[in-house]
Amino acid sequence: MKRICSLSIMTVLCISTAYAKPPENISDVVSAAIAYHDSGAYQRDFADVVGQAQQWIKEQAGKVIKPAIVLDIDETTLSNWEELRANQFAYFPDGTCDHLPQGPCGVLSWERSGRSSAFPPMKALIDEAQRLNVSVFFVTGRHENERIITSDNLKKSGISHWDGLILRPMNSYTSAASYKAPVRASLEQKGYTIIANIGDQASDLAGGHAMKSFLLPNPFYRIP
């Protein structure tokens, strides 16, 4: 049930209305998400968006001063599929991650293991951007205490020589949109022109400060 409430000076009127139909069964949603990934459709949709972004970067790189791109990390640059599937897309921040492919797998333990793998299309985009002298900045929701393990994981995945790895301060728990947009604004203040902002969440892209944004597919979780 949902409640629609109207507040006046003297009274509060609440009208309860039933949902038109019950939500989809959670087990069916999980199965559909796994099938989307395992069928190859997720990888094709991901590569399609990356291809559009890569073409845009090639077209714009030589037209602006200090061109740059901003990339998210999780489910944008690095894949956490083993952890996501083991957890059936639930979020377990704590605990070990010792029984893969069985869960639960603690997210922090997984990230600190450095076992995330780079998406091949995104690695190719980064290589092309660097060839075109486009600065590469990573802006992630991971906190500052994960800097070393995140850096090492990127390098182990074949990604290196970036121009900035920006993580949340340890006391920051604002929404991704509230955190990331000011970071992009600060890059612009340093003279960079962000020709492309790429992420898997709408909150990665909200707030502007980029010539063009590209939203990657991610039906597995949502971050505000």
Order of alpha helices (4+ residues) and beta strands (2+ residues): beta-beta-alpha-alpha-beta-beta-alpha-alpha-beta-alpha-beta-alpha-beta-alpha-beta-alpha-beta
